[in-house]
Amino acid sequence: MSESYNVSASPHVRSAVSTSKIMFFVTVSLLPACGYGIYQFGFNAALLVAVCIASCVIFELLFELIIKKRPTISDLSAVVTGLLLALNLPCDATWWMGIIGSAFAIIVVKMLFGGLGQNFMNPALAGRCFLMICFTARMTSFSFDGVTCATPLYTIREGGYVQLTDMFLGRIPGTIGEVSTLALLIGAAFLIITGVIDFRIPCAYLVSFVIFMGLFAGHGWDITYLAAQLCGGGLMLGAFFMATDYVTSPITRTGRIIFGICCGLLTGLFRVFSSSAEGVSYAIIISNLLVPLIERMTLPKCFGKGGEI
């Protein structure tokens, strides 16, 4: 034979899209929400963003140097983790809380399990939940225009009234990145258009959540109430930017829909029946733990296996 062939190990079909490029797109998509949060809450918000990003990058680099592993900070995953963690913090959080949350997210949840691709839950959400347990008072104290006040979801839960327009635009108390639904939707549209995220998870998440709230929240199908629930509590931030995490979400199409439904139902369950008025972080983390089971149930059968062709 005159022709020569190159024999190589799989995969044989490779994508031009790298991990660093995906993480760069995610970072860009978060800039509208991050920029608005800094505009809304001022210097301390900017400080928290800078501290969290720097801490995540430094902790990952130090860990890899200690165990003599090739540094991977160039993939920008630590930058995304730090940015997401900061956007999930209230502006009243202190800079050292950002460092502690970053250490837990990177060292405990990410690196001790093998680094990017091996973590079993979203590191940024794990860091937030860790801080919620350790510093509950700080993590549930929200300021707006210099006044400490309740979030819109707590106001609704207590029978109060909230302005839906303010919730959509971001003129409300909350965490740095969750307040402006408009800014989050702009970033989400960018991710969907560029093909970085699959629409199945956020769509299944939001639809199942709305159905649950319509059936069990006690307000029926009140459009204003349901819209307020969608705009509050970091739901948009969680649905589009954290539930869609490549590592901690299913790889199958059917699995992604099931995963989104689990997130939506758990979020609704926490908001209606628990003492918390939010619940997005815990809903996504619990659903992350179900991913191996979901993938096992939804993996397609090999060609010809089980008598099927």
N, C-alpha and C positions, 0 to 999 in steps of 0.2 A: 504494500500500500504506500502510495506516494504522499498521502495526506498525513499530517501529524496532528495529534489531539492532545489537549491539555487536560489532565486529570486532577481534579481538586475536590476538596471536601465541601459538603453543603454548608450554607445555602448557595445555590447556584444563581438565583435571581436576587439582586441587591437593589436597594433603594438609594437614590441620591440624597435623600433627606437624612441628616445625621441627628444624633441626640442633641448636640449643641445648637443646631438650627431650630429644632423643635422648642427647646428651652428658651431660645432667644425670642421666638414668636410669642411664647406664653408670657415672657417678661414684658414685651411690647404691648400685649393685649391688656396687661394689668396697669399700664401707665395712666389711662384715663381715671380709673378708680383711685389709684395712688395719688395722682396729682390733685384730684378733687378733695381727697381726705386731708392732704397737707394744707390745701387752701382753706378748708373748713375748720381744721383744728389747730393749725399753726405749727410753731417750732417743735414742740414735743413730738408731734406726729412724724415730722421729718427726721428727728433724732432717732425715734424708734425704728423707722424704716432703715436708716443707715446702720444702726447698731445690729439689728437682726441679720441683715445681709452680710455685713462684715463678720459677725460672730459665726454664722453658718459656714462661710468660706474658710475661716481660720480653723474652726474645730475639725472640719473635714480634712484640711491639709495637714494639721498636726497629727490627727489619728493615723493618716496614711504614712506619714514620716516615721511615727513610732513603730508601726508594724512593718515598716520597710516595703510599702506597697507603692506602685507607681501613682503619682498624684492624678486625680481625676477632676479637679476643680474647673478645668477648661470646658467640661461639658455643660456648665452653667446650672446644673441641677441644684447645687447648694444656694445659688443666687435666687432661684425660684422658690425654694423652701423658705429662705429668709424673708423674701418679699411677702409670700403668702402668710407666714406667721405674723409679720408686722401688721398686715391688713386685717388680721383677726384679733388684734389687741385694741383695747380702748385707749383713747388719747391720754388718759390719766395714768396709764401704766408707767412704771419707772424704767429707766434704761437697763438696770441690772436684771429686771424681770425678763427683758428681751434676751439677755445673755443666757439666763438659766433655761428659758424655753428653747433657745437655739441649741444649747448643749444637749438637752434631752432629745430634741428632734433629730439631730445629726448623729450623735454618738450612740444613744440607746436604740432608737427606732431604725435608723438607716445603716450606720457603719457596722454595728455589732452583728447585724444580720447579713452582712456581705456587701453593703453598698448599694448603689443604684441598681434596681432590677430585682433585688432580693428582699426589700422591706415588705412587711405584711400589712402595713397600714400607712396612711398618708402621714409623713413626718410632721408637716406643718400643723395638721389638726391634732396629732398626738401631743405636740408641744403646747398647743393652746389648752387642750384638756388637762394636761399636767399642771399648767399654771392655774387653771380654774380650781383644781383640787387644792393646790398649795396656797393660793392667794385669792380666795373666793371674793372677799370684800373689794379688793382692788379690781378684779376682773369683771365685776358686775356694777362698777361705778362709772356712770357715763355723764359727760358734761356737754353742754351746748350753749354757746354764747356766754361762757364763764359760769353757768349755773348747772349744778348737778341735778339731773332729772331722770325720770323713768324713760325707758325706750318705748316706742309706739306700741309694740306688741304687749308690753305690760299694761300700758294705758288701756288698750282694747280689752285686755283680759279683765281689768277692773271695771269695765263698763264705760270707760271714757271715750272721747271722740278724738280722732286724729285726722289731719288734713292729708288726703291721698296725694295731692300734687306735691306737697313737701316731702313725702316719702319717696316719690318717684325721682324728684330732682336732687334730694339729699339734704334738705334743711331740717335734719332731725338728729337726735343723739344716737350714738351707736359706736361700733368699732370703726377703725380708720377706713377700711375698705368696703364696708357693707352699706354705707348710708345712701349712696347714689345709685339707684337702680339704672338710671339712664347711662351712667358711665360704665357700669358693668355690662349692660347690653351692647354697648359699642364695642367693648373688648371681646365679648362673646361672638358677635357677628364677625369680627376679624378672624377669630380662631376657626369658625365654621367655614368661612369663605376660603381660607388658606388650606383647609383640610386637616388641620392639626387635631381637632376633636371630632368625634362622631356625634351626630345630633340625637342618636337613640337614647343615650343615658340621660341628658338633661330633659328631653321631651317626656320620657317615661317617668322621670322624677317629678316634674312639675304637674303632669296630668294626674298621676296617682295621688299626689298630695292634695290637689284641688278636689278630687272626688272624695277623698277621706274627710277633708274639712267640711265639704258640703253635706256629708252624711252624718258626721258625728260631732261637729263643733257647736251645734245648737243654734246656728244662725241661718240654717237652710242654704239656699243658693243665692244669698245676698252678694251681688257683684262687688259692691264697695268693700265688704268685709273680706271676701276672697282675694281681691286685688291688694288690699292692705297686707294680708298674710303673705302674699307672693313678694311684695316689696320689702318686707321687714325681716329682721332676724338673720341676715346673711344667707337667705335661701338662694338668691341668684349667684352669689359668690361661690357657694357650695356646689350648686347644680352644674355650673359651667366651668369652674376652674379647679375644683378639688375632687368631685365625684368622677370626673373624666380622666383622672391621673392614669397614665398608661400602666404603671406597675401594679396598682392596687385595684384595678377594674378588670372585668372579664375580657377575654380576647375574642369570644364568639359573639355574633350579632344577637342571637336569642338571649345569650347570657347578659349582654349589656342592657337589654330591655328588662329582664328579671331584676338585675342589680338596681336599675333606676327605680323600679317599682318598690323594691325593698327600702331604698332610701326615702322615697316619698311617704310610704306608709309609716315608717318609723318616725320620721319628722312630724307627721300629723299626730301620731300616738303620743309623742313627747309633749307637743304643744297643747293638746286637748286634755290629757289625763295626768300629766306629771306636774310637779311644782314649778317647772321651768316654762317660760313662755316661748322658748326658742327651740333648741334641740337638733339643729342641723349638724353640728360637729359630731355628736354622739351617734346620730343616725348613720352618717357616712362611715365612721370608724367601725361600727358593728357590721355594717354591710361589707366593709373590706374583709372582715373575718369570714364572711360567707362566700367569698369569691372562689376559693378552691372547690367547694361543693357545687357552686353554680356552674363552674367550668366543667366539672366532671359530669354533670347532668346534661350539658348542652353541647359537648364536643361531638362533631359529626363522626359517623362510623367510617372506618376505612373501606375503600372500594372492595366489594365482594365479601366483606365480613358479615357473619350472621346470616348468610344466605341471601343478602341483598346485593343488587348490582346497580 
